[in-house]
Amino acid sequence: MAEYRDETFYAFVENEPLIESLSGIFKVMADPTRLKILYALMLGTCNVSKLVELLGMSQSSISHQLILLKEEGLIRSRKEGRKVYYSLDDDHVETLFSMGYTHAMHKIGEDD
C-alpha cells in the first residue's frame, strides 16, 4: 500500500480553480436529463431535433440543458447551415461518463 502523501493533498485543496472546475463538472452531470444527453452524444453527433426525438422533451428544455453542458465544457457545437450539431467535447468526457456508468452498474448488480 502506498504511503499517504500530505503534499499531494495540500496541492489539491489549495488549487481553487481546479476544485471549482471539477465541482462544476460533477454538478452539471448530476442531472438525469443531462446524463441522457451525454449518453446520446457518446453514441454520435446529434442536433436538437434528434435529441427531442430521443428524449421526448421540448426543444426549449433540451436547448437549456445543452447550454449548461456547453458552459461547463462537456460538449461542443458546430453549425452546418441552419442546424447546430452537438458532440462530446473530448475523450475525457466519455471516459468520465463511462467510469461513472461502470461503477453504477456494479453498485446495482448489473455488471455480471
All heavy atoms as an XYZ file, in Angstrom:
897
protein
N       0.847     -1.188      0.000
C       0.000      0.000      0.000
C       0.885      1.241      0.000
O       1.841      1.331      0.747
C      -0.908     -0.026      1.238
C      -1.934      1.025      1.255
S      -3.173      0.545      2.485
C      -3.979      2.072      2.704
N       0.554      2.184     -0.860
C       1.353      3.398     -0.977
C       1.200      4.263      0.272
O       0.144      4.288      0.908
C       0.926      4.178     -2.206
N       2.252      4.970      0.572
C       2.247      5.875      1.722
C       1.427      7.118      1.380
O       1.508      7.638      0.271
C       3.680      6.272      2.070
C       3.764      7.147      3.293
C       5.207      7.476      3.650
O       6.086      6.626      3.414
O       5.432      8.579      4.147
N       0.634      7.572      2.337
C      -0.174      8.769      2.135
C       0.732      9.982      2.016
O       1.663     10.149      2.797
C      -1.158      8.951      3.302
C      -2.190      9.989      3.031
C      -3.314      9.669      2.298
C      -2.029     11.298      3.465
C      -4.279     10.624      2.023
C      -2.980     12.262      3.192
C      -4.102     11.916      2.474
O      -5.048     12.851      2.186
N       0.463     10.829      1.033
C       1.326     11.986      0.805
C       0.556     13.268      1.084
O      -0.295     13.674      0.282
C       1.861     11.971     -0.617
C       2.714     10.752     -0.887
C       3.355     10.799     -2.233
N       2.489     11.416     -3.218
C       2.481     11.112     -4.495
N       3.287     10.215     -4.964
N       1.676     11.723     -5.335
N       0.869     13.899      2.197
C       0.209     15.147      2.573
C       0.415     16.247      1.542
O      -0.489     17.021      1.264
C       0.716     15.633      3.933
C       0.246     14.778      5.086
O      -0.649     13.937      4.888
O       0.784     14.951      6.193
N       1.617     16.308      0.936
C       1.905     17.392     -0.004
C       0.982     17.325     -1.232
O       0.569     18.347     -1.758
C       3.381     17.415     -0.427
C       3.831     16.247     -1.276
C       4.215     14.982     -0.512
O       4.149     14.954      0.728
O       4.576     13.998     -1.191
N       0.645     16.134     -1.652
C      -0.274     15.979     -2.777
C      -1.666     16.464     -2.396
O      -2.328     17.156     -3.163
C      -0.324     14.510     -3.229
O       0.986     14.103     -3.594
C      -1.257     14.320     -4.405
N      -2.085     16.114     -1.194
C      -3.387     16.556     -0.708
C      -3.455     18.077     -0.649
O      -4.392     18.680     -1.162
C      -3.683     15.958      0.676
C      -4.933     16.511      1.290
C      -6.173     16.070      0.876
C      -4.867     17.501      2.259
C      -7.333     16.589      1.432
C      -6.019     18.027      2.817
C      -7.252     17.563      2.403
N      -2.466     18.692     -0.045
C      -2.484     20.152      0.113
C      -2.377     20.868     -1.227
O      -2.992     21.913     -1.424
C      -1.400     20.613      1.091
C      -1.713     20.184      2.497
C      -0.902     19.290      3.167
C      -2.868     20.643      3.144
C      -1.208     18.875      4.453
C      -3.187     20.235      4.424
C      -2.354     19.350      5.074
O      -2.660     18.939      6.338
N      -1.636     20.308     -2.170
C      -1.552     20.903     -3.504
C      -2.932     20.899     -4.165
O      -3.300     21.858     -4.859
C      -0.543     20.149     -4.364
N      -3.696     19.841     -3.927
C      -5.041     19.757     -4.488
C      -5.978     20.755     -3.814
O      -6.639     21.541     -4.486
C      -5.601     18.343     -4.356
C      -7.052     18.245     -4.753
C      -7.416     18.260     -6.089
C      -8.044     18.138     -3.799
C      -8.759     18.187     -6.471
C      -9.385     18.055     -4.163
C      -9.734     18.080     -5.501
N      -6.065     20.728     -2.493
C      -7.045     21.565     -1.794
C      -6.745     23.053     -1.919
O      -7.641     23.878     -1.744
C      -7.216     21.170     -0.304
C      -7.733     19.754     -0.179
C      -5.960     21.374      0.492
N      -5.525     23.397     -2.231
C      -5.175     24.806     -2.405
C      -5.353     25.286     -3.840
O      -5.195     26.471     -4.133
C      -3.740     25.039     -1.929
C      -3.609     24.857     -0.425
C      -2.176     24.880      0.075
O      -1.249     25.090     -0.737
O      -1.992     24.697      1.284
N      -5.707     24.397     -4.759
C      -5.902     24.755     -6.157
C      -7.386     25.050     -6.393
O      -8.123     24.229     -6.933
C      -5.398     23.630     -7.063
C      -5.345     24.024     -8.508
O      -6.016     24.965     -8.927
N      -4.561     23.292     -9.286
N      -7.820     26.222     -6.002
C      -9.237     26.600     -6.095
C      -9.794     26.539     -7.517
O     -10.912     26.050     -7.708
C      -9.476     27.975     -5.475
C      -9.424     27.975     -3.964
C     -10.483     27.102     -3.321
O     -11.630     27.051     -3.819
O     -10.163     26.441     -2.317
N      -9.064     27.010     -8.535
C      -9.631     26.899     -9.894
C      -9.907     25.447    -10.296
O     -10.925     25.157    -10.917
C      -8.554     27.526    -10.791
C      -7.789     28.437     -9.894
C      -7.796     27.766     -8.545
N      -9.014     24.550     -9.938
C      -9.208     23.136    -10.245
C     -10.426     22.584     -9.512
O     -11.269     21.901    -10.094
C      -7.962     22.330     -9.895
C      -8.082     20.809    -10.045
C      -8.345     20.424    -11.498
C      -6.839     20.130     -9.511
N     -10.535     22.881     -8.239
C     -11.653     22.387     -7.431
C     -12.981     22.937     -7.949
O     -13.967     22.200     -8.059
C     -11.448     22.712     -5.943
C     -10.298     21.876     -5.394
C     -12.717     22.482     -5.133
C      -9.851     22.248     -4.008
N     -13.018     24.216     -8.308
C     -14.244     24.816     -8.845
C     -14.636     24.156    -10.167
O     -15.808     23.858    -10.399
C     -14.076     26.323     -9.022
C     -14.097     27.090     -7.719
C     -15.399     26.959     -6.968
O     -16.485     27.046     -7.598
O     -15.351     26.745     -5.740
N     -13.653     23.924    -11.031
C     -13.942     23.282    -12.317
C     -14.446     21.861    -12.116
O     -15.455     21.452    -12.714
C     -12.686     23.282    -13.194
O     -12.959     22.663    -14.428
N     -13.776     21.096    -11.285
C     -14.176     19.715    -11.022
C     -15.566     19.659    -10.387
O     -16.412     18.853    -10.786
C     -13.140     19.039    -10.117
C     -13.321     17.568     -9.813
C     -13.351     16.733    -11.082
C     -12.205     17.094     -8.884
N     -15.825     20.543     -9.458
C     -17.130     20.608     -8.813
C     -18.217     20.942     -9.834
O     -19.294     20.344     -9.834
C     -17.102     21.657     -7.702
O     -18.370     21.823     -7.133
N     -17.937     21.882    -10.722
C     -18.896     22.263    -11.749
C     -19.222     21.109    -12.680
O     -20.377     20.912    -13.058
N     -18.198     20.342    -13.055
C     -18.410     19.182    -13.926
C     -19.366     18.200    -13.268
O     -20.336     17.743    -13.880
C     -17.067     18.503    -14.264
C     -16.250     19.385    -15.217
C     -17.289     17.109    -14.853
C     -14.800     18.967    -15.356
N     -19.109     17.872    -11.997
C     -19.969     16.906    -11.319
C     -21.369     17.461    -11.062
O     -22.351     16.723    -11.130
C     -19.321     16.408    -10.034
C     -18.225     15.420    -10.281
C     -16.916     15.709     -9.923
C     -18.483     14.204    -10.893
C     -15.894     14.796    -10.163
C     -17.473     13.284    -11.138
C     -16.170     13.586    -10.773
N     -21.486     18.757    -10.805
C     -22.816     19.352    -10.628
C     -23.641     19.236    -11.901
O     -24.811     18.876    -11.859
C     -22.696     20.821    -10.218
C     -22.321     21.038     -8.787
C     -22.182     22.521     -8.485
C     -21.618     22.740     -7.097
N     -21.336     24.172     -6.857
N     -23.037     19.567    -13.029
C     -23.754     19.507    -14.296
C     -24.125     18.067    -14.640
O     -25.213     17.793    -15.135
C     -22.926     20.164    -15.428
C     -23.485     19.844    -16.794
C     -22.886     21.667    -15.227
N     -23.239     17.137    -14.346
C     -23.510     15.737    -14.661
C     -24.495     15.097    -13.688
O     -24.958     13.986    -13.926
C     -22.200     14.939    -14.679
C     -21.312     15.300    -15.861
S     -19.837     14.292    -15.942
C     -20.515     12.762    -16.591
N     -24.856     15.792    -12.629
C     -25.731     15.224    -11.603
C     -27.214     15.275    -11.971
O     -28.059     14.926    -11.158
C     -25.504     15.935    -10.269
N     -27.536     15.656    -13.178
C     -28.923     15.757    -13.609
C     -29.258     14.613    -14.568
O     -28.531     14.393    -15.538
C     -29.131     17.104    -14.319
C     -30.534     17.248    -14.848
O     -31.415     17.620    -14.062
O     -30.739     16.959    -16.049
N     -30.354     13.882    -14.327
C     -30.709     12.749    -15.190
C     -30.872     13.107    -16.665
O     -30.427     12.363    -17.539
C     -32.026     12.237    -14.595
C     -31.994     12.658    -13.171
C     -31.267     13.974    -13.167
N     -31.490     14.233    -16.966
C     -31.664     14.619    -18.373
C     -30.320     14.879    -19.033
O     -30.077     14.446    -20.169
C     -32.562     15.867    -18.486
O     -33.849     15.551    -17.945
C     -32.708     16.320    -19.931
N     -29.434     15.563    -18.340
C     -28.121     15.845    -18.914
C     -27.317     14.563    -19.100
O     -26.561     14.425    -20.061
C     -27.384     16.885    -18.084
C     -28.055     18.255    -18.191
C     -27.244     19.363    -17.580
N     -27.202     19.349    -16.136
C     -28.040     20.000    -15.345
N     -29.022     20.739    -15.860
N     -27.917     19.947    -14.041
N     -27.484     13.592    -18.200
C     -26.818     12.298    -18.386
C     -27.338     11.595    -19.639
O     -26.561     11.004    -20.397
C     -27.018     11.403    -17.159
C     -26.228     11.783    -15.918
C     -26.618     10.878    -14.750
C     -24.733     11.726    -16.171
N     -28.633     11.680    -19.865
C     -29.213     11.076    -21.071
C     -28.670     11.742    -22.331
O     -28.364     11.069    -23.324
C     -30.741     11.172    -21.031
C     -31.372     10.299    -19.964
C     -32.865     10.565    -19.863
C     -33.472      9.832    -18.686
N     -34.914     10.145    -18.535
N     -28.533     13.058    -22.283
C     -27.973     13.781    -23.430
C     -26.527     13.363    -23.655
O     -26.123     13.086    -24.794
C     -28.089     15.309    -23.229
C     -29.555     15.734    -23.292
C     -27.243     16.057    -24.261
C     -29.804     17.174    -22.870
N     -25.741     13.292    -22.595
C     -24.345     12.870    -22.739
C     -24.254     11.467    -23.317
O     -23.418     11.193    -24.182
C     -23.615     12.956    -21.396
C     -23.329     14.359    -20.885
C     -22.756     14.300    -19.472
C     -22.394     15.112    -21.816
N     -25.121     10.582    -22.853
C     -25.106      9.215    -23.380
C     -25.448      9.213    -24.872
O     -24.789      8.534    -25.661
C     -26.067      8.324    -22.591
C     -25.946      6.871    -22.969
C     -24.880      6.111    -22.518
C     -26.877      6.267    -23.806
C     -24.752      4.776    -22.874
C     -26.759      4.934    -24.177
C     -25.690      4.197    -23.692
O     -25.545      2.875    -24.056
N     -26.444      9.970    -25.245
C     -26.814     10.058    -26.665
C     -25.631     10.575    -27.485
O     -25.346     10.054    -28.568
C     -28.027     10.973    -26.843
N     -24.918     11.558    -26.960
C     -23.779     12.129    -27.683
C     -22.575     11.195    -27.695
O     -21.724     11.294    -28.579
C     -23.416     13.497    -27.106
C     -24.503     14.570    -27.254
C     -24.052     15.878    -26.617
C     -24.899     14.762    -28.704
N     -22.520     10.272    -26.738
C     -21.474      9.247    -26.783
C     -21.699      8.334    -27.988
O     -20.745      7.804    -28.551
C     -21.474      8.399    -25.503
C     -20.817      9.067    -24.330
S     -20.896      8.066    -22.824
C     -20.085      6.571    -23.323
N     -22.947      8.154    -28.363
C     -23.289      7.266    -29.475
C     -23.158      7.954    -30.829
O     -23.112      7.280    -31.859
C     -24.702      6.726    -29.285
C     -24.913      5.933    -27.988
C     -26.371      5.517    -27.863
C     -23.993      4.741    -27.911
N     -23.099      9.277    -30.821
C     -22.928     10.004    -32.074
C     -23.372     11.448    -31.967
O     -24.082     11.833    -31.044
N     -22.949     12.226    -32.934
C     -23.313     13.638    -33.013
C     -24.813     13.766    -33.250
O     -25.388     13.004    -34.018
C     -22.524     14.301    -34.158
O     -21.124     14.159    -33.878
C     -22.862     15.762    -34.293
N     -25.436     14.724    -32.569
C     -26.881     14.943    -32.696
C     -27.183     16.431    -32.808
O     -26.468     17.251    -32.243
C     -27.629     14.434    -31.465
S     -27.597     12.676    -31.179
N     -28.290     16.728    -33.486
C     -28.811     18.088    -33.417
C     -29.956     18.096    -32.401
O     -30.347     17.050    -31.883
C     -29.233     18.599    -34.797
C     -30.350     17.793    -35.412
O     -31.101     17.099    -34.729
N     -30.480     17.877    -36.720
N     -30.489     19.273    -32.132
C     -31.545     19.389    -31.126
C     -32.758     18.556    -31.513
O     -33.357     17.887    -30.654
C     -31.935     20.869    -30.904
C     -33.131     20.983    -29.985
C     -30.771     21.651    -30.325
N     -33.112     18.548    -32.779
C     -34.285     17.772    -33.220
C     -34.141     16.291    -32.888
O     -35.090     15.649    -32.438
C     -34.503     17.933    -34.724
O     -34.757     19.271    -35.040
N     -32.958     15.741    -33.110
C     -32.714     14.328    -32.798
C     -32.824     14.088    -31.297
O     -33.405     13.089    -30.856
C     -31.333     13.899    -33.323
C     -31.012     12.448    -33.065
C     -31.941     11.523    -33.832
C     -31.529     10.074    -33.682
N     -32.465      9.170    -34.358
N     -32.274     14.999    -30.493
C     -32.352     14.847    -29.033
C     -33.794     14.969    -28.548
O     -34.211     14.238    -27.646
C     -31.445     15.868    -28.339
C     -29.951     15.641    -28.557
C     -29.145     16.835    -28.077
C     -29.486     14.370    -27.863
N     -34.577     15.853    -29.159
C     -36.006     15.978    -28.823
C     -36.706     14.651    -29.107
O     -37.476     14.148    -28.284
C     -36.657     17.139    -29.620
C     -38.176     17.061    -29.574
C     -36.164     18.474    -29.095
N     -36.408     14.073    -30.255
C     -36.995     12.783    -30.639
C     -36.586     11.678    -29.665
O     -37.425     10.896    -29.210
C     -36.525     12.433    -32.053
C     -36.936     11.068    -32.555
C     -36.237     10.712    -33.865
O     -35.969     11.618    -34.673
O     -35.958      9.516    -34.064
N     -35.305     11.616    -29.337
C     -34.808     10.550    -28.459
C     -35.337     10.659    -27.037
O     -35.684      9.646    -26.415
C     -33.268     10.585    -28.414
C     -32.528     10.160    -29.673
C     -31.044     10.478    -29.542
C     -32.741      8.678    -29.944
N     -35.405     11.885    -26.515
C     -35.760     12.075    -25.107
C     -37.228     12.408    -24.881
O     -37.692     12.389    -23.739
C     -34.878     13.168    -24.485
C     -33.384     12.859    -24.485
C     -32.595     14.047    -23.985
C     -33.089     11.631    -23.643
N     -37.945     12.738    -25.946
C     -39.362     13.065    -25.788
C     -39.595     14.308    -24.958
O     -40.552     14.374    -24.198
N     -38.730     15.272    -25.115
C     -38.839     16.531    -24.375
C     -38.979     17.675    -25.363
O     -38.738     17.520    -26.555
C     -37.596     16.743    -23.498
C     -37.417     15.690    -22.430
S     -35.860     15.882    -21.531
C     -36.097     17.469    -20.771
N     -39.333     18.847    -24.859
C     -39.478     20.008    -25.725
C     -38.115     20.518    -26.192
O     -37.095     20.297    -25.532
C     -40.216     21.134    -24.996
O     -39.394     21.677    -23.988
N     -38.140     21.209    -27.308
C     -36.910     21.778    -27.844
C     -36.300     22.772    -26.858
O     -35.086     22.798    -26.665
C     -37.171     22.466    -29.182
C     -35.913     23.065    -29.785
C     -36.152     23.671    -31.147
O     -37.153     23.396    -31.804
N     -35.227     24.511    -31.575
N     -37.139     23.584    -26.210
C     -36.609     24.575    -25.269
C     -35.951     23.906    -24.062
O     -34.914     24.378    -23.577
C     -37.696     25.553    -24.827
O     -38.722     24.882    -24.129
N     -36.532     22.793    -23.591
C     -35.927     22.069    -22.464
C     -34.572     21.488    -22.845
O     -33.602     21.600    -22.086
C     -36.840     20.940    -21.997
O     -38.026     21.445    -21.478
N     -34.507     20.880    -24.022
C     -33.245     20.302    -24.493
C     -32.213     21.400    -24.683
O     -31.054     21.271    -24.267
C     -33.455     19.517    -25.802
C     -34.366     18.308    -25.582
C     -32.121     19.105    -26.417
C     -33.791     17.208    -24.741
N     -32.614     22.499    -25.315
C     -31.687     23.607    -25.556
C     -31.121     24.156    -24.259
O     -29.932     24.470    -24.177
C     -32.386     24.724    -26.348
O     -32.716     24.268    -27.638
N     -31.959     24.271    -23.240
C     -31.495     24.748    -21.933
C     -30.424     23.815    -21.356
O     -29.389     24.271    -20.859
C     -32.678     24.865    -20.972
C     -32.283     25.220    -19.585
N     -31.832     26.473    -19.233
C     -32.247     24.464    -18.452
C     -31.538     26.472    -17.941
N     -31.780     25.272    -17.445
N     -30.668     22.523    -21.446
C     -29.698     21.553    -20.924
C     -28.392     21.597    -21.724
O     -27.298     21.475    -21.166
C     -30.287     20.144    -20.933
C     -31.555     19.967    -20.135
C     -31.420     20.378    -18.676
O     -30.372     20.238    -18.078
N     -32.500     20.893    -18.109
N     -28.502     21.767    -23.037
C     -27.310     21.853    -23.877
C     -26.463     23.070    -23.521
O     -25.229     22.996    -23.504
C     -27.702     21.892    -25.356
C     -28.255     20.586    -25.919
C     -28.877     20.823    -27.288
C     -27.177     19.511    -25.986
N     -27.106     24.177    -23.203
C     -26.374     25.383    -22.794
C     -25.555     25.097    -21.540
O     -24.377     25.453    -21.460
C     -27.349     26.558    -22.566
C     -27.901     27.047    -23.897
C     -26.664     27.698    -21.807
C     -29.077     28.005    -23.778
N     -26.168     24.442    -20.564
C     -25.453     24.135    -19.313
C     -24.271     23.202    -19.563
O     -23.185     23.395    -19.011
C     -26.415     23.526    -18.294
C     -27.550     24.449    -17.824
C     -28.528     23.675    -16.944
C     -26.995     25.653    -17.090
N     -24.480     22.187    -20.394
C     -23.389     21.252    -20.709
C     -22.270     21.952    -21.468
O     -21.086     21.694    -21.213
C     -23.931     20.075    -21.531
C     -24.822     19.093    -20.781
C     -25.596     18.214    -21.739
C     -23.983     18.250    -19.816
N     -22.637     22.855    -22.353
C     -21.625     23.577    -23.133
C     -20.861     24.567    -22.255
O     -19.642     24.695    -22.374
C     -22.287     24.287    -24.310
C     -21.289     24.813    -25.313
C     -21.957     25.292    -26.568
C     -20.909     25.821    -27.523
N     -21.503     26.378    -28.718
N     -21.557     25.261    -21.374
C     -20.904     26.212    -20.471
C     -19.857     25.526    -19.598
O     -18.838     26.123    -19.257
C     -21.928     26.915    -19.586
C     -22.738     27.970    -20.310
C     -23.816     28.580    -19.455
O     -24.141     28.042    -18.369
O     -24.372     29.619    -19.882
N     -20.114     24.280    -19.231
C     -19.176     23.543    -18.387
C     -18.076     22.885    -19.210
O     -17.157     22.288    -18.674
C     -19.931     22.510    -17.542
C     -19.195     22.055    -16.333
C     -18.732     23.187    -15.431
O     -19.558     24.023    -15.028
O     -17.526     23.225    -15.102
N     -18.176     22.972    -20.528
C     -17.133     22.435    -21.394
C     -17.226     20.939    -21.630
O     -16.245     20.308    -22.017
N     -18.415     20.373    -21.413
C     -18.583     18.939    -21.610
C     -18.981     18.592    -23.039
O     -18.764     17.465    -23.488
C     -19.617     18.380    -20.628
C     -19.213     18.488    -19.151
C     -20.363     18.031    -18.268
C     -17.961     17.691    -18.875
N     -19.589     19.547    -23.741
C     -19.970     19.325    -25.136
C     -19.493     20.501    -25.979
O     -19.153     21.564    -25.461
C     -21.491     19.127    -25.309
C     -22.261     20.391    -24.921
C     -21.974     17.915    -24.520
C     -23.731     20.349    -25.288
N     -19.503     20.282    -27.280
C     -19.184     21.354    -28.230
C     -20.245     21.351    -29.320
O     -20.988     20.380    -29.461
C     -17.792     21.184    -28.803
C     -17.673     19.993    -29.715
C     -16.349     19.922    -30.404
N     -15.416     19.223    -29.534
C     -14.141     19.060    -29.803
N     -13.640     19.557    -30.898
N     -13.365     18.401    -29.003
N     -20.281     22.425    -30.071
C     -21.257     22.526    -31.151
C     -20.566     22.998    -32.422
O     -19.521     23.631    -32.381
C     -22.378     23.498    -30.774
O     -21.846     24.799    -30.583
N     -21.194     22.633    -33.545
C     -20.749     23.145    -34.834
C     -21.994     23.389    -35.668
O     -22.977     22.654    -35.596
C     -19.784     22.189    -35.530
C     -20.368     20.911    -36.009
C     -19.345     20.050    -36.773
N     -19.747     18.674    -36.804
C     -20.753     18.189    -37.511
N     -21.462     18.986    -38.272
N     -21.049     16.905    -37.478
N     -21.931     24.440    -36.430
C     -23.084     24.840    -37.228
C     -22.879     24.410    -38.672
O     -21.812     24.588    -39.243
C     -23.267     26.354    -37.150
C     -24.591     26.831    -37.627
C     -24.833     28.259    -37.223
C     -26.278     28.604    -37.583
N     -26.669     29.885    -37.097
N     -23.929     23.803    -39.230
C     -23.966     23.439    -40.651
C     -25.245     24.022    -41.216
O     -26.334     23.509    -40.947
C     -23.956     21.921    -40.835
C     -22.609     21.281    -40.657
C     -22.633     19.792    -40.980
O     -23.551     19.331    -41.688
O     -21.731     19.105    -40.506
N     -25.098     25.077    -41.975
C     -26.289     25.759    -42.478
C     -27.078     26.337    -41.323
O     -26.543     27.094    -40.523
N     -28.337     25.926    -41.223
C     -29.175     26.428    -40.135
C     -29.244     25.471    -38.950
O     -29.908     25.762    -37.961
C     -30.569     26.724    -40.671
C     -30.518     27.868    -41.676
C     -31.782     28.264    -42.334
N     -33.020     27.594    -41.997
C     -34.200     28.065    -42.282
N     -34.314     29.210    -42.893
N     -35.280     27.386    -41.983
N     -28.588     24.335    -39.056
C     -28.623     23.352    -37.976
C     -27.342     23.406    -37.153
O     -26.259     23.664    -37.678
C     -28.807     21.946    -38.526
C     -30.184     21.694    -39.088
C     -30.411     20.245    -39.375
C     -31.837     20.042    -39.849
N     -32.144     18.638    -40.030
N     -27.491     23.135    -35.861
C     -26.357     23.068    -34.951
C     -26.239     21.621    -34.482
O     -27.230     21.015    -34.047
C     -26.531     24.010    -33.734
C     -25.359     23.894    -32.783
C     -26.710     25.447    -34.209
N     -25.050     21.069    -34.584
C     -24.788     19.698    -34.177
C     -23.929     19.694    -32.918
O     -22.990     20.482    -32.800
C     -24.097     18.921    -35.306
C     -25.017     18.698    -36.477
C     -25.108     19.626    -37.502
C     -25.828     17.573    -36.522
C     -25.977     19.433    -38.566
C     -26.699     17.373    -37.580
C     -26.765     18.305    -38.596
O     -27.644     18.112    -39.644
N     -24.272     18.793    -32.010
C     -23.584     18.695    -30.726
C     -22.839     17.379    -30.622
O     -23.288     16.346    -31.119
C     -24.601     18.812    -29.581
C     -25.258     20.171    -29.551
C     -26.424     20.409    -30.269
C     -24.685     21.215    -28.842
C     -27.008     21.665    -30.275
C     -25.267     22.472    -28.839
C     -26.427     22.693    -29.559
O     -26.997     23.931    -29.564
N     -21.695     17.442    -29.955
C     -20.895     16.247    -29.692
C     -20.193     16.437    -28.354
O     -20.142     17.555    -27.810
C     -19.869     16.029    -30.808
O     -18.996     17.136    -30.898
N     -19.653     15.342    -27.820
C     -18.864     15.458    -26.603
C     -17.646     16.320    -26.891
O     -17.115     16.312    -28.003
C     -18.418     14.078    -26.115
C     -19.524     13.101    -25.717
C     -18.904     11.797    -25.207
C     -20.447     13.694    -24.662
N     -17.182     17.044    -25.889
C     -16.047     17.935    -26.087
C     -14.769     17.174    -26.435
O     -14.037     17.566    -27.318
C     -15.812     18.811    -24.862
C     -14.717     19.818    -25.091
O     -14.867     20.661    -25.988
O     -13.685     19.748    -24.391
N     -14.524     16.073    -25.706
C     -13.331     15.273    -25.982
C     -13.466     13.901    -25.330
O     -14.485     13.593    -24.709
C     -12.050     15.982    -25.529
C     -12.009     16.295    -24.037
O     -12.679     15.598    -23.245
O     -11.295     17.224    -23.653
N     -12.435     13.093    -25.473
C     -12.463     11.730    -24.927
C     -12.546     11.700    -23.402
O     -13.012     10.718    -22.828
C     -11.222     10.953    -25.382
C     -11.239     10.658    -26.873
O     -12.323     10.722    -27.494
O     -10.160     10.368    -27.420
N     -12.088     12.768    -22.741
C     -12.153     12.800    -21.278
C     -13.589     12.728    -20.785
O     -13.880     12.091    -19.773
C     -11.500     14.072    -20.721
C     -10.054     14.164    -21.015
N      -9.523     15.174    -21.774
C      -9.021     13.373    -20.668
C      -8.227     15.007    -21.873
N      -7.890     13.907    -21.214
N     -14.493     13.384    -21.495
C     -15.904     13.380    -21.098
C     -16.460     11.967    -21.202
O     -17.147     11.484    -20.293
C     -16.731     14.369    -21.947
C     -18.202     14.322    -21.549
C     -16.177     15.779    -21.816
N     -16.144     11.281    -22.290
C     -16.604      9.901    -22.445
C     -16.005      8.994    -21.370
O     -16.696      8.150    -20.814
C     -16.255      9.365    -23.838
C     -16.826      7.985    -24.065
C     -16.756      7.524    -25.508
O     -16.420      8.314    -26.388
O     -17.076      6.339    -25.726
N     -14.736      9.195    -21.056
C     -14.087      8.394    -20.016
C     -14.739      8.636    -18.661
O     -15.040      7.689    -17.928
C     -12.579      8.713    -19.943
O     -11.984      8.395    -21.203
C     -11.898      7.934    -18.835
N     -14.981      9.894    -18.337
C     -15.617     10.237    -17.064
C     -16.999      9.610    -16.970
O     -17.350      8.981    -15.964
C     -15.701     11.757    -16.936
C     -16.270     12.333    -15.659
C     -15.449     11.894    -14.449
C     -16.286     13.846    -15.745
N     -17.791      9.743    -18.036
C     -19.126      9.145    -18.058
C     -19.027      7.626    -17.936
O     -19.749      7.012    -17.143
C     -19.858      9.521    -19.350
C     -21.276      9.023    -19.387
C     -22.318      9.847    -19.030
C     -21.570      7.716    -19.758
C     -23.630      9.392    -19.058
C     -22.871      7.247    -19.779
C     -23.901      8.093    -19.429
N     -18.152      7.024    -18.714
C     -18.028      5.560    -18.728
C     -17.606      5.011    -17.375
O     -18.103      3.957    -16.952
C     -17.031      5.127    -19.805
O     -17.525      5.442    -21.075
N     -16.707      5.700    -16.707
C     -16.277      5.250    -15.379
C     -17.445      5.304    -14.388
O     -17.660      4.374    -13.617
C     -15.110      6.091    -14.877
C     -13.849      5.948    -15.713
S     -13.097      4.334    -15.592
C     -12.356      4.449    -14.004
N     -18.205      6.402    -14.426
C     -19.377      6.506    -13.556
C     -20.424      5.461    -13.898
O     -21.020      4.843    -13.012
N     -20.638      5.237    -15.184
C     -21.597      4.238    -15.658
C     -21.202      2.847    -15.170
O     -22.032      2.104    -14.628
C     -21.643      4.286    -17.183
C     -22.568      3.281    -17.824
C     -23.893      3.593    -18.077
C     -22.109      2.019    -18.190
C     -24.746      2.676    -18.676
C     -22.952      1.099    -18.786
C     -24.267      1.431    -19.027
O     -25.100      0.519    -19.613
N     -19.940      2.509    -15.333
C     -19.445      1.192    -14.912
C     -19.601      1.011    -13.409
O     -20.033     -0.048    -12.936
C     -17.974      1.011    -15.329
O     -17.890      1.122    -16.747
C     -17.426     -0.330    -14.885
N     -19.283      2.040    -12.657
C     -19.413      1.948    -11.196
C     -20.883      1.818    -10.790
O     -21.219      1.006     -9.919
C     -18.778      3.170    -10.529
C     -18.784      3.089     -9.043
N     -18.035      2.164     -8.358
C     -19.468      3.792     -8.115
C     -18.248      2.308     -7.062
N     -19.117      3.288     -6.888
N     -21.762      2.586    -11.442
C     -23.192      2.494    -11.120
C     -23.744      1.111    -11.450
O     -24.516      0.536    -10.671
C     -23.976      3.585    -11.876
N     -23.347      0.562    -12.602
C     -23.785     -0.793    -12.965
C     -23.304     -1.810    -11.921
O     -24.037     -2.727    -11.550
C     -23.274     -1.163    -14.352
C     -23.925     -0.378    -15.474
S     -25.661     -0.743    -15.682
C     -25.558     -2.298    -16.532
N     -22.078     -1.641    -11.463
C     -21.528     -2.530    -10.427
C     -22.347     -2.417     -9.134
O     -22.686     -3.419     -8.522
C     -20.069     -2.162    -10.177
C     -19.477     -2.803     -8.971
N     -19.122     -4.124     -8.929
C     -19.192     -2.287     -7.752
C     -18.637     -4.399     -7.725
N     -18.672     -3.306     -6.999
N     -22.672     -1.177     -8.747
C     -23.404     -0.956     -7.494
C     -24.814     -1.534     -7.546
O     -25.339     -1.967     -6.529
C     -23.449      0.531     -7.148
C     -22.095      1.154     -6.856
C     -21.354      0.457     -5.760
C     -21.791      0.909     -4.416
N     -21.064      0.305     -3.317
N     -25.449     -1.523     -8.720
C     -26.813     -2.060     -8.790
C     -26.813     -3.526     -9.192
O     -27.867     -4.130     -9.372
C     -27.721     -1.233     -9.724
C     -27.251     -1.282    -11.183
C     -27.841      0.197     -9.246
C     -28.230     -0.659    -12.160
N     -25.629     -4.118     -9.335
C     -25.512     -5.542     -9.575
C     -25.768     -5.995    -10.984
O     -26.131     -7.138    -11.202
N     -25.579     -5.099    -11.950
C     -25.836     -5.470    -13.349
C     -24.548     -5.607    -14.151
O     -24.574     -5.500    -15.366
C     -26.755     -4.460    -14.000
C     -28.155     -4.493    -13.436
C     -29.135     -3.683    -14.242
O     -28.856     -3.355    -15.399
O     -30.211     -3.381    -13.700
N     -23.439     -5.844    -13.473
C     -22.169     -5.949    -14.205
C     -21.678     -7.374    -14.321
O     -20.564     -7.620    -14.702
C     -21.102     -5.080    -13.537
C     -20.764     -5.546    -12.130
O     -21.542     -6.318    -11.542
O     -19.729     -5.117    -11.598
N     -22.526     -8.324    -14.033
C     -22.092     -9.749    -14.038
C     -21.822    -10.263    -15.413
O     -22.197    -10.053    -16.415
C     -23.150    -10.613    -13.353
C     -23.344    -10.165    -11.903
O     -22.364     -9.725    -11.292
O     -24.476    -10.251    -11.421
